[in-house]
């Protein structure tokens, strides 16, 4: 019985932390809107892949395809992230 309660408490804690850490789809859209100078209404999520701690969003931003990634506390256009890691 104690193990069951412990498992439930730990699972609840981890689930609540997972929802706090990371960004929502709205946050990614807002970031893309500012960076690409495109109204939020003209941004569509084409696809997304969400994992624990990071996500990849495939967006159509004012008619152009863009890929944004979230890693921990950072939202960044994938192309810019790749340039930073190559330096």
N, C-alpha and C positions, 0 to 999 in steps of 0.2 A: 504494500500500500504506500509506504514512504517513497519507494522508487518511482511509482506512478505519479505521485504528486510532484516529486522533484523533476521528472521529465516534463510534465505539463508546465511547471513554472519556468524552466529553462527554455522550453519551446516558445512560450509566450514572450519571454524577455527577448529572445533572438528575433522573433517576428516583429516585435515593436521596434527594435533597433534597426532592423532592415528597412522599415518604412520611414524612419527618421533620416537615416543616412541616404545620400543620393538625391537626385533631382527628379521632378515630375516632368511629364511631357510638356506641360505649359511653360516650365522654366527653360527648357531647350528651345521652344518656339520663340519665347521672348528674347533669348540670347541671339538666335538667328535673325530675328527681326531687327535688332539693334545693329549687329555686325554687318548685315547685308543691306541695311537701309530699305527694308521691305515691310509693308504693313502686315500685322499679324493675320489679317483676313486672307492674305495672299500666300500663306504658308500652309502646306499640307504634309502630313506625315504619310509617307509612302509605305514604310516598313520600319520595324524596330526590333531589336534583339536586346532583351534585358537579362542581365546576370547579376549575381550578388556582387555589389560594389561597383559595377560598371554597366554601361548601356551604349548601344549604337543606334542612332536614329538616321534613317534615310528620308530626307526632306525634299520637297519641291518648293523652292523659295523664289517667288516671282518668276516662275517658269524655268528656273535653273535647278539642276539636281545638286544637292549638297549633302554631305555626310557629317554628322556631329556625334561626338563621343562624350560620355560622362565617365570620369574616373575619379572616385572619391569625391572631393569637393570642387572639381573642375569640370566646366563645360567648354569644349573646344571643337572647332571645325577640324575634322580628321586630317585634312591636308596640312594645316598649320602644325598640328601635333607631330606629324611625320617629319616636317622640316626641322622642328626643334630637336627631335631625337637623333637626326643625322649629323648635327653640328658637333 
